[in-house]
């Protein structure tokens, strides 16, 4: 996989991380679920990048 594709995947995963983090914080008013969400998105993105 070339570098431009890896960067595109990272941008694609950053949008749900930012928007989803805000939505989750709005529901729970606590940063613990937000951190869990960010970790899940990071694992998903790293899974795609490791291929």
Secondary structure as the mmCIF struct_conf table of DSSP 4:
data_model
#
loop_
_struct_conf.conf_type_id
_struct_conf.id
_struct_conf.beg_label_comp_id
_struct_conf.beg_label_asym_id
_struct_conf.beg_label_seq_id
_struct_conf.end_label_comp_id
_struct_conf.end_label_asym_id
_struct_conf.end_label_seq_id
HELX_RH_AL_P HELX_RH_AL_P1 UNK A 3 UNK A 28
BEND BEND1 UNK A 29 UNK A 30
HELX_RH_AL_P HELX_RH_AL_P2 UNK A 31 UNK A 49
TURN_TY1_P TURN_TY1_P1 UNK A 50 UNK A 50
#
